[in-house]
Amino acid sequence: MSIELTTQQLQALDAGGETPPRVVDPRNHEAYVLIPVPEYEAVREILDEEKRQNAIRAVGLVNAARRMESEP
């Protein structure tokens, strides 16, 4: 889903300031960070890889614990 920025938002973005810019949802005051799509994709790849590595480690720990339990 894409949302187009308003003129006021574009002016704030062009003015610089906080980088990356943050926007706040007035309903719940939750903050979001605006980053270009290529940066988002790079961060997402890193996080996905970290999740995958954590899952592999968890399986390895379970397997190691099972081997230790089965040893005489």
Backbone hydrogen bonds in HBPLUS format (Angstrom, degrees):
<---DONOR---> <-ACCEPTOR-->    atom                        ^
c    i                          cat <-CA-CA->   ^        H-A-AA   ^      H-
h    n   atom  resd res      DA  || num        DHA   H-A  angle D-A-AA Bond
n    s   type  num  typ     dist DA aas  dist angle  dist       angle   num
A0010-LEU N   A0006-THR O   2.91 MM   4  6.19 156.3  1.97 151.9 158.7     1
A0011-GLN N   A0007-THR O   2.95 MM   4  6.20 155.4  2.02 149.8 156.2     2
A0012-ALA N   A0008-GLN O   3.07 MM   4  6.33 155.6  2.13 145.0 151.2     3
A0013-LEU N   A0009-GLN O   2.90 MM   4  6.12 152.5  1.97 146.0 154.1     4
A0014-ASP N   A0010-LEU O   2.84 MM   4  6.06 157.4  1.89 149.7 155.5     5
A0015-ALA N   A0011-GLN O   2.93 MM   4  6.05 136.6  2.13 140.2 151.8     6
A0016-GLY N   A0013-LEU O   3.36 MM   3  5.77 158.7  2.41 105.9 112.0     7
A0034-LEU N   A0021-PRO O   2.84 MM  13  5.55 172.0  1.85 166.1 168.2     8
A0023-VAL N   A0032-TYR O   2.82 MM   9  5.23 154.9  1.88 143.7 152.2     9
A0032-TYR N   A0023-VAL O   2.75 MM   9  5.23 155.1  1.81 157.4 164.8    10
A0025-ASP N   A0030-GLU O   2.91 MM   5  5.38 168.1  1.92 153.9 155.8    11
A0029-HIS N   A0025-ASP O   2.65 MM   4  5.03 134.4  1.85 160.2 171.3    12
A0039-GLU N   A0036-PRO O   3.05 MM   3  5.50 121.4  2.41 111.0 124.8    13
A0040-TYR N   A0036-PRO O   3.03 MM   4  6.35 160.0  2.07 154.3 160.7    14
A0041-GLU N   A0037-VAL O   2.84 MM   4  6.05 166.3  1.85 163.6 166.1    15
A0042-ALA N   A0038-PRO O   3.06 MM   4  6.24 154.5  2.13 141.4 148.0    16
A0043-VAL N   A0039-GLU O   3.00 MM   4  6.25 164.3  2.02 152.8 156.6    17
A0044-ARG N   A0040-TYR O   2.79 MM   4  5.97 160.7  1.83 153.7 160.1    18
A0045-GLU N   A0041-GLU O   2.92 MM   4  6.11 156.2  1.98 146.6 152.1    19
A0046-ILE N   A0042-ALA O   3.15 MM   4  6.43 157.0  2.21 145.4 151.1    20
A0047-LEU N   A0043-VAL O   2.92 MM   4  6.23 164.1  1.95 156.4 160.4    21
A0048-ASP N   A0044-ARG O   2.82 MM   4  6.00 160.3  1.86 153.1 158.8    22
A0049-GLU N   A0045-GLU O   2.94 MM   4  6.09 157.7  1.99 146.1 152.1    23
A0050-GLU N   A0046-ILE O   2.92 MM   4  6.16 153.3  2.00 146.4 154.2    24
A0051-LYS N   A0047-LEU O   2.94 MM   4  6.20 156.3  2.00 148.7 154.5    25
A0052-ARG N   A0048-ASP O   2.96 MM   4  6.23 156.7  2.02 146.2 152.8    26
A0053-GLN N   A0049-GLU O   2.88 MM   4  6.14 159.4  1.93 151.5 156.6    27
A0054-ASN N   A0050-GLU O   2.92 MM   4  6.14 156.6  1.98 148.2 154.6    28
A0055-ALA N   A0051-LYS O   2.96 MM   4  6.21 152.5  2.04 147.2 154.5    29
A0056-ILE N   A0052-ARG O   2.99 MM   4  6.28 155.7  2.05 147.8 154.4    30
A0057-ARG N   A0053-GLN O   2.91 MM   4  6.19 159.0  1.96 149.3 155.0    31
A0058-ALA N   A0054-ASN O   2.94 MM   4  6.14 156.1  2.00 145.3 151.9    32
A0059-VAL N   A0055-ALA O   3.04 MM   4  6.29 160.6  2.08 149.7 154.1    33
A0060-GLY N   A0056-ILE O   2.95 MM   4  6.18 157.9  2.00 148.4 155.1    34
A0061-LEU N   A0057-ARG O   2.86 MM   4  6.16 153.3  1.93 151.5 158.3    35
A0062-VAL N   A0058-ALA O   3.02 MM   4  6.28 158.2  2.07 148.7 154.4    36
A0063-ASN N   A0059-VAL O   2.90 MM   4  6.13 164.9  1.92 153.2 157.5    37
A0064-ALA N   A0060-GLY O   2.88 MM   4  6.05 156.3  1.94 146.0 152.8    38
A0065-ALA N   A0061-LEU O   2.92 MM   4  6.09 158.3  1.96 146.6 152.4    39
A0066-ARG N   A0062-VAL O   2.97 MM   4  6.23 155.5  2.03 149.8 156.4    40
A0067-ARG N   A0063-ASN O   2.95 MM   4  6.22 154.6  2.02 147.0 154.0    41
A0068-MET N   A0064-ALA O   2.98 MM   4  6.22 156.3  2.03 148.8 155.1    42
A0069-GLU N   A0065-ALA O   3.01 MM   4  6.23 150.7  2.10 144.6 152.4    43
A0070-SER N   A0066-ARG O   3.03 MM   4  6.22 144.7  2.15 143.8 152.6    44
